[in-house]
Structure formats: structure tokens, C-alpha cells
Amino acid sequence: MNQAIQFPDREEWNETRRAVCFPAMVNGFQLTCAIKGELLCQRFGKGEPLDLFRANRWDLEDQAQELIEAHKEDDEGWIWLS
């Protein structure tokens, strides 16, 4: 694991974006990562998006790390998992 990227346990549901949002600390700077609730259900089955995220945190953080390392931020600086 790249020690320069850390994922604090501070995920939250964002109703406006209909997504679970979670922070990533990259070399001391905070980025926001997110995954749509609908996508979580498609990938991991029925359930509450936050529960699905927490149950699959390691896989999702690995995917986020790959996107961060590939500089896949959107126009707002967010990393969206797909």
C-alpha cells in the first residue's frame, strides 16, 4: 500500500449526490472520493449504501487508490468510483 494515501473512516451519505462520500489523504492534502448508492447496490447486492460501503471498504479503497494514482479527478477535484 502506498503510505502517502490514507483513508480515514469518515464516510457519509450525501443525499444531494445520492452517493457515499469518503475522504482520502494524499501527501497531506484531502481529496473527496465517492461512489453512487445505486452502483453499490449493483455491485454488492441490496442494502443500505453506507452498510454496503463499510462491508466492502478494502476493495473500494483499493479502487480509489488506483484512480488517485492515475490522476482521475473530475472537474471539481473529486474521485468517482465506477
N, CA, C and O atoms as CSV, one atom per row, in Angstrom:
chain,resi,resn,atom,element,x,y,z
A,1,MET,N,N,0.840,-1.189,0.000
A,1,MET,CA,C,0.000,0.000,0.000
A,1,MET,C,C,0.878,1.243,0.000
A,1,MET,O,O,1.897,1.286,0.689
A,2,ASN,N,N,0.499,2.221,-0.746
A,2,ASN,CA,C,1.203,3.485,-0.793
A,2,ASN,C,C,0.899,4.257,0.495
A,2,ASN,O,O,-0.247,4.636,0.740
A,3,GLN,N,N,1.915,4.484,1.303
A,3,GLN,CA,C,1.710,5.151,2.584
A,3,GLN,C,C,1.322,6.618,2.422
A,3,GLN,O,O,0.854,7.241,3.375
A,4,ALA,N,N,1.509,7.178,1.226
A,4,ALA,CA,C,1.160,8.578,1.005
A,4,ALA,C,C,-0.347,8.759,0.841
A,4,ALA,O,O,-0.835,9.889,0.882
A,5,ILE,N,N,-1.106,7.652,0.652
A,5,ILE,CA,C,-2.557,7.735,0.515
A,5,ILE,C,C,-3.196,7.010,1.694
A,5,ILE,O,O,-2.965,5.820,1.905
A,6,GLN,N,N,-3.995,7.736,2.450
A,6,GLN,CA,C,-4.678,7.164,3.603
A,6,GLN,C,C,-6.167,7.463,3.505
A,6,GLN,O,O,-6.576,8.488,2.959
A,7,PHE,N,N,-6.975,6.544,4.047
A,7,PHE,CA,C,-8.428,6.687,4.007
A,7,PHE,C,C,-8.980,6.693,5.436
A,7,PHE,O,O,-9.197,5.628,6.012
A,8,PRO,N,N,-9.209,7.870,6.012
A,8,PRO,CA,C,-9.823,7.927,7.344
A,8,PRO,C,C,-11.242,7.350,7.302
A,8,PRO,O,O,-11.918,7.421,6.275
A,9,ASP,N,N,-11.675,6.792,8.400
A,9,ASP,CA,C,-13.023,6.217,8.497
A,9,ASP,C,C,-14.054,7.324,8.744
A,9,ASP,O,O,-14.621,7.424,9.832
A,10,ARG,N,N,-14.289,8.150,7.722
A,10,ARG,CA,C,-15.237,9.261,7.851
A,10,ARG,C,C,-16.180,9.319,6.655
A,10,ARG,O,O,-16.455,10.391,6.117
A,11,GLU,N,N,-16.668,8.160,6.251
A,11,GLU,CA,C,-17.596,8.124,5.125
A,11,GLU,C,C,-18.960,8.647,5.555
A,11,GLU,O,O,-19.337,8.558,6.723
A,12,GLU,N,N,-19.694,9.195,4.586
A,12,GLU,CA,C,-21.033,9.706,4.879
A,12,GLU,C,C,-21.889,9.623,3.625
A,12,GLU,O,O,-21.384,9.600,2.502
A,13,TRP,N,N,-23.196,9.579,3.845
A,13,TRP,CA,C,-24.147,9.574,2.743
A,13,TRP,C,C,-24.434,11.011,2.350
A,13,TRP,O,O,-24.770,11.835,3.200
A,14,ASN,N,N,-24.302,11.318,1.057
A,14,ASN,CA,C,-24.608,12.643,0.536
A,14,ASN,C,C,-25.905,12.522,-0.257
A,14,ASN,O,O,-25.913,11.987,-1.366
A,15,GLU,N,N,-26.984,13.014,0.305
A,15,GLU,CA,C,-28.306,12.877,-0.305
A,15,GLU,C,C,-28.391,13.608,-1.640
A,15,GLU,O,O,-29.013,13.108,-2.577
A,16,THR,N,N,-27.781,14.774,-1.738
A,16,THR,CA,C,-27.823,15.553,-2.973
A,16,THR,C,C,-27.195,14.785,-4.134
A,16,THR,O,O,-27.734,14.764,-5.241
A,17,ARG,N,N,-26.060,14.161,-3.871
A,17,ARG,CA,C,-25.346,13.417,-4.916
A,17,ARG,C,C,-25.762,11.951,-4.977
A,17,ARG,O,O,-25.372,11.227,-5.893
A,18,ARG,N,N,-26.562,11.514,-3.990
A,18,ARG,CA,C,-27.017,10.116,-3.916
A,18,ARG,C,C,-25.820,9.169,-3.936
A,18,ARG,O,O,-25.787,8.182,-4.671
A,19,ALA,N,N,-24.831,9.511,-3.094
A,19,ALA,CA,C,-23.569,8.777,-3.105
A,19,ALA,C,C,-22.975,8.715,-1.704
A,19,ALA,O,O,-23.238,9.567,-0.855
A,20,VAL,N,N,-22.166,7.684,-1.488
A,20,VAL,CA,C,-21.337,7.620,-0.296
A,20,VAL,C,C,-20.061,8.379,-0.630
A,20,VAL,O,O,-19.388,8.077,-1.616
A,21,CYS,N,N,-19.739,9.355,0.190
A,21,CYS,CA,C,-18.539,10.170,0.004
A,21,CYS,C,C,-17.563,9.833,1.129
A,21,CYS,O,O,-17.960,9.656,2.281
A,22,PHE,N,N,-16.287,9.750,0.778
A,22,PHE,CA,C,-15.280,9.427,1.785
A,22,PHE,C,C,-13.978,10.140,1.452
A,22,PHE,O,O,-13.639,10.306,0.280
A,23,PRO,N,N,-13.245,10.564,2.487
A,23,PRO,CA,C,-12.025,11.324,2.248
A,23,PRO,C,C,-10.832,10.418,1.983
A,23,PRO,O,O,-10.776,9.270,2.425
A,24,ALA,N,N,-9.890,10.975,1.251
A,24,ALA,CA,C,-8.577,10.356,1.065
A,24,ALA,C,C,-7.541,11.429,1.363
A,24,ALA,O,O,-7.641,12.554,0.873
A,25,MET,N,N,-6.566,11.083,2.153
A,25,MET,CA,C,-5.466,11.996,2.435
A,25,MET,C,C,-4.305,11.592,1.531
A,25,MET,O,O,-3.787,10.478,1.615
A,26,VAL,N,N,-3.909,12.530,0.663
A,26,VAL,CA,C,-2.862,12.265,-0.315
A,26,VAL,C,C,-1.731,13.256,-0.074
A,26,VAL,O,O,-1.866,14.446,-0.361
A,27,ASN,N,N,-0.621,12.763,0.454
A,27,ASN,CA,C,0.528,13.617,0.765
A,27,ASN,C,C,0.123,14.840,1.576
A,27,ASN,O,O,0.618,15.943,1.345
A,28,GLY,N,N,-0.784,14.632,2.533
A,28,GLY,CA,C,-1.226,15.702,3.421
A,28,GLY,C,C,-2.398,16.523,2.926
A,28,GLY,O,O,-2.907,17.372,3.657
A,29,PHE,N,N,-2.839,16.288,1.699
A,29,PHE,CA,C,-3.984,17.014,1.146
A,29,PHE,C,C,-5.196,16.105,1.111
A,29,PHE,O,O,-5.074,14.905,0.866
A,30,GLN,N,N,-6.372,16.678,1.356
A,30,GLN,CA,C,-7.599,15.879,1.353
A,30,GLN,C,C,-8.282,15.941,-0.003
A,30,GLN,O,O,-8.493,17.016,-0.563
A,31,LEU,N,N,-8.626,14.762,-0.522
A,31,LEU,CA,C,-9.459,14.620,-1.706
A,31,LEU,C,C,-10.769,13.993,-1.269
A,31,LEU,O,O,-10.825,13.309,-0.247
A,32,THR,N,N,-11.813,14.223,-2.034
A,32,THR,CA,C,-13.079,13.560,-1.769
A,32,THR,C,C,-13.283,12.485,-2.820
A,32,THR,O,O,-13.177,12.734,-4.021
A,33,CYS,N,N,-13.579,11.286,-2.342
A,33,CYS,CA,C,-13.904,10.154,-3.203
A,33,CYS,C,C,-15.387,9.855,-3.009
A,33,CYS,O,O,-15.953,10.139,-1.953
A,34,ALA,N,N,-16.009,9.280,-4.032
A,34,ALA,CA,C,-17.438,8.993,-3.934
A,34,ALA,C,C,-17.811,7.822,-4.831
A,34,ALA,O,O,-17.154,7.535,-5.832
A,35,ILE,N,N,-18.895,7.158,-4.431
A,35,ILE,CA,C,-19.490,6.110,-5.247
A,35,ILE,C,C,-21.004,6.210,-5.087
A,35,ILE,O,O,-21.512,6.318,-3.971
A,36,LYS,N,N,-21.711,6.173,-6.197
A,36,LYS,CA,C,-23.172,6.284,-6.176
A,36,LYS,C,C,-23.784,5.106,-5.413
A,36,LYS,O,O,-23.306,3.976,-5.511
A,37,GLY,N,N,-24.845,5.386,-4.655
A,37,GLY,CA,C,-25.551,4.340,-3.916
A,37,GLY,C,C,-26.084,3.264,-4.834
A,37,GLY,O,O,-26.034,2.079,-4.503
A,38,GLU,N,N,-26.596,3.666,-5.989
A,38,GLU,CA,C,-27.129,2.712,-6.959
A,38,GLU,C,C,-26.040,1.742,-7.421
A,38,GLU,O,O,-26.295,0.549,-7.584
A,39,LEU,N,N,-24.842,2.251,-7.627
A,39,LEU,CA,C,-23.732,1.410,-8.061
A,39,LEU,C,C,-23.312,0.434,-6.959
A,39,LEU,O,O,-22.989,-0.720,-7.240
A,40,LEU,N,N,-23.316,0.894,-5.717
A,40,LEU,CA,C,-23.008,-0.006,-4.600
A,40,LEU,C,C,-23.979,-1.183,-4.586
A,40,LEU,O,O,-23.568,-2.328,-4.397
A,41,CYS,N,N,-25.264,-0.904,-4.786
A,41,CYS,CA,C,-26.268,-1.976,-4.800
A,41,CYS,C,C,-26.067,-2.903,-5.993
A,41,CYS,O,O,-26.237,-4.116,-5.865
A,42,GLN,N,N,-25.712,-2.358,-7.142
A,42,GLN,CA,C,-25.451,-3.190,-8.312
A,42,GLN,C,C,-24.267,-4.118,-8.077
A,42,GLN,O,O,-24.301,-5.287,-8.461
A,43,ARG,N,N,-23.227,-3.598,-7.448
A,43,ARG,CA,C,-22.004,-4.382,-7.246
A,43,ARG,C,C,-22.097,-5.368,-6.093
A,43,ARG,O,O,-21.548,-6.467,-6.171
A,44,PHE,N,N,-22.795,-4.981,-5.014
A,44,PHE,CA,C,-22.726,-5.772,-3.787
A,44,PHE,C,C,-24.064,-6.288,-3.281
A,44,PHE,O,O,-24.112,-6.941,-2.238
A,45,GLY,N,N,-25.148,-6.014,-3.992
A,45,GLY,CA,C,-26.461,-6.506,-3.583
A,45,GLY,C,C,-27.263,-5.450,-2.853
A,45,GLY,O,O,-26.806,-4.329,-2.631
A,46,LYS,N,N,-28.481,-5.843,-2.485
A,46,LYS,CA,C,-29.384,-4.907,-1.805
A,46,LYS,C,C,-28.866,-4.570,-0.421
A,46,LYS,O,O,-28.191,-5.366,0.231
A,47,GLY,N,N,-29.206,-3.363,0.003
A,47,GLY,CA,C,-28.820,-2.928,1.331
A,47,GLY,C,C,-28.673,-1.424,1.378
A,47,GLY,O,O,-28.812,-0.738,0.366
A,48,GLU,N,N,-28.393,-0.929,2.554
A,48,GLU,CA,C,-28.150,0.494,2.737
A,48,GLU,C,C,-26.765,0.825,2.179
A,48,GLU,O,O,-25.801,0.113,2.461
A,49,PRO,N,N,-26.657,1.893,1.393
A,49,PRO,CA,C,-25.362,2.216,0.779
A,49,PRO,C,C,-24.198,2.324,1.770
A,49,PRO,O,O,-23.109,1.826,1.487
A,50,LEU,N,N,-24.404,2.956,2.910
A,50,LEU,CA,C,-23.301,3.064,3.880
A,50,LEU,C,C,-22.889,1.699,4.407
A,50,LEU,O,O,-21.699,1.445,4.595
A,51,ASP,N,N,-23.856,0.815,4.649
A,51,ASP,CA,C,-23.533,-0.535,5.117
A,51,ASP,C,C,-22.766,-1.311,4.053
A,51,ASP,O,O,-21.806,-2.016,4.363
A,52,LEU,N,N,-23.197,-1.178,2.787
A,52,LEU,CA,C,-22.505,-1.852,1.693
A,52,LEU,C,C,-21.083,-1.317,1.543
A,52,LEU,O,O,-20.145,-2.079,1.311
A,53,PHE,N,N,-20.937,-0.009,1.677
A,53,PHE,CA,C,-19.595,0.575,1.603
A,53,PHE,C,C,-18.712,0.012,2.711
A,53,PHE,O,O,-17.590,-0.425,2.455
A,54,ARG,N,N,-19.214,0.023,3.927
A,54,ARG,CA,C,-18.405,-0.431,5.066
A,54,ARG,C,C,-18.035,-1.903,4.954
A,54,ARG,O,O,-16.936,-2.301,5.341
A,55,ALA,N,N,-18.946,-2.711,4.426
A,55,ALA,CA,C,-18.683,-4.141,4.274
A,55,ALA,C,C,-17.648,-4.425,3.183
A,55,ALA,O,O,-17.012,-5.479,3.181
A,56,ASN,N,N,-17.486,-3.482,2.265
A,56,ASN,CA,C,-16.581,-3.680,1.129
A,56,ASN,C,C,-15.511,-2.593,1.050
A,56,ASN,O,O,-14.944,-2.329,-0.010
A,57,ARG,N,N,-15.256,-1.980,2.183
A,57,ARG,CA,C,-14.326,-0.847,2.268
A,57,ARG,C,C,-12.982,-1.130,1.603
A,57,ARG,O,O,-12.501,-0.306,0.825
A,58,TRP,N,N,-12.364,-2.275,1.890
A,58,TRP,CA,C,-10.999,-2.535,1.408
A,58,TRP,C,C,-10.947,-2.534,-0.111
A,58,TRP,O,O,-10.043,-1.939,-0.698
A,59,ASP,N,N,-11.903,-3.190,-0.756
A,59,ASP,CA,C,-11.935,-3.232,-2.221
A,59,ASP,C,C,-12.174,-1.843,-2.803
A,59,ASP,O,O,-11.548,-1.465,-3.794
A,60,LEU,N,N,-13.071,-1.090,-2.196
A,60,LEU,CA,C,-13.386,0.246,-2.686
A,60,LEU,C,C,-12.221,1.214,-2.488
A,60,LEU,O,O,-11.957,2.054,-3.349
A,61,GLU,N,N,-11.531,1.102,-1.368
A,61,GLU,CA,C,-10.358,1.949,-1.139
A,61,GLU,C,C,-9.237,1.594,-2.109
A,61,GLU,O,O,-8.519,2.481,-2.570
A,62,ASP,N,N,-9.077,0.308,-2.425
A,62,ASP,CA,C,-8.079,-0.094,-3.424
A,62,ASP,C,C,-8.390,0.531,-4.778
A,62,ASP,O,O,-7.495,1.027,-5.464
A,63,GLN,N,N,-9.672,0.502,-5.159
A,63,GLN,CA,C,-10.073,1.103,-6.432
A,63,GLN,C,C,-9.838,2.609,-6.407
A,63,GLN,O,O,-9.347,3.175,-7.384
A,64,ALA,N,N,-10.183,3.257,-5.308
A,64,ALA,CA,C,-9.959,4.695,-5.179
A,64,ALA,C,C,-8.471,5.021,-5.275
A,64,ALA,O,O,-8.087,5.998,-5.917
A,65,GLN,N,N,-7.641,4.207,-4.640
A,65,GLN,CA,C,-6.201,4.447,-4.692
A,65,GLN,C,C,-5.689,4.378,-6.130
A,65,GLN,O,O,-4.877,5.209,-6.536
A,66,GLU,N,N,-6.152,3.404,-6.897
A,66,GLU,CA,C,-5.742,3.291,-8.296
A,66,GLU,C,C,-6.154,4.537,-9.090
A,66,GLU,O,O,-5.380,5.049,-9.899
A,67,LEU,N,N,-7.381,5.017,-8.852
A,67,LEU,CA,C,-7.857,6.208,-9.558
A,67,LEU,C,C,-7.067,7.454,-9.155
A,67,LEU,O,O,-6.762,8.301,-9.995
A,68,ILE,N,N,-6.742,7.560,-7.878
A,68,ILE,CA,C,-5.951,8.698,-7.397
A,68,ILE,C,C,-4.570,8.677,-8.046
A,68,ILE,O,O,-4.091,9.698,-8.539
A,69,GLU,N,N,-3.937,7.511,-8.041
A,69,GLU,CA,C,-2.597,7.398,-8.617
A,69,GLU,C,C,-2.599,7.680,-10.119
A,69,GLU,O,O,-1.589,8.116,-10.670
A,70,ALA,N,N,-3.736,7.431,-10.784
A,70,ALA,CA,C,-3.861,7.693,-12.224
A,70,ALA,C,C,-4.369,9.112,-12.502
A,70,ALA,O,O,-4.601,9.471,-13.656
A,71,HIS,N,N,-4.544,9.920,-11.445
A,71,HIS,CA,C,-4.993,11.309,-11.568
A,71,HIS,C,C,-6.332,11.417,-12.298
A,71,HIS,O,O,-6.462,12.177,-13.258
A,72,LYS,N,N,-7.331,10.648,-11.835
A,72,LYS,CA,C,-8.647,10.597,-12.483
A,72,LYS,C,C,-9.678,11.492,-11.795
A,72,LYS,O,O,-10.860,11.151,-11.753
A,73,GLU,N,N,-9.246,12.627,-11.257
A,73,GLU,CA,C,-10.169,13.559,-10.617
A,73,GLU,C,C,-11.089,14.181,-11.666
A,73,GLU,O,O,-10.695,14.374,-12.817
A,74,ASP,N,N,-12.324,14.494,-11.252
A,74,ASP,CA,C,-13.235,15.200,-12.164
A,74,ASP,C,C,-12.944,16.706,-12.100
A,74,ASP,O,O,-11.969,17.131,-11.480
A,75,ASP,N,N,-13.786,17.496,-12.738
A,75,ASP,CA,C,-13.570,18.949,-12.786
A,75,ASP,C,C,-13.629,19.610,-11.414
A,75,ASP,O,O,-13.078,20.694,-11.222
A,76,GLU,N,N,-14.289,18.966,-10.466
A,76,GLU,CA,C,-14.389,19.504,-9.108
A,76,GLU,C,C,-13.286,18.963,-8.202
A,76,GLU,O,O,-13.205,19.337,-7.032
A,77,GLY,N,N,-12.447,18.093,-8.731
A,77,GLY,CA,C,-11.369,17.507,-7.931
A,77,GLY,C,C,-11.793,16.265,-7.178
A,77,GLY,O,O,-11.067,15.804,-6.297
A,78,TRP,N,N,-12.955,15.709,-7.504
A,78,TRP,CA,C,-13.460,14.510,-6.848
A,78,TRP,C,C,-13.018,13.270,-7.609
A,78,TRP,O,O,-12.813,13.306,-8.823
A,79,ILE,N,N,-12.874,12.174,-6.876
A,79,ILE,CA,C,-12.596,10.862,-7.460
A,79,ILE,C,C,-13.913,10.076,-7.393
A,79,ILE,O,O,-14.432,9.829,-6.304
A,80,TRP,N,N,-14.452,9.682,-8.556
A,80,TRP,CA,C,-15.702,8.903,-8.607
A,80,TRP,C,C,-15.390,7.471,-8.985
A,80,TRP,O,O,-14.803,7.213,-10.036
A,81,LEU,N,N,-15.783,6.532,-8.127
A,81,LEU,CA,C,-15.631,5.121,-8.430
A,81,LEU,C,C,-16.747,4.690,-9.359
A,81,LEU,O,O,-17.885,5.144,-9.234
A,82,SER,N,N,-16.417,3.816,-10.287
A,82,SER,CA,C,-17.434,3.344,-11.232
A,82,SER,C,C,-17.455,1.825,-11.280
A,82,SER,O,O,-18.248,1.242,-12.020
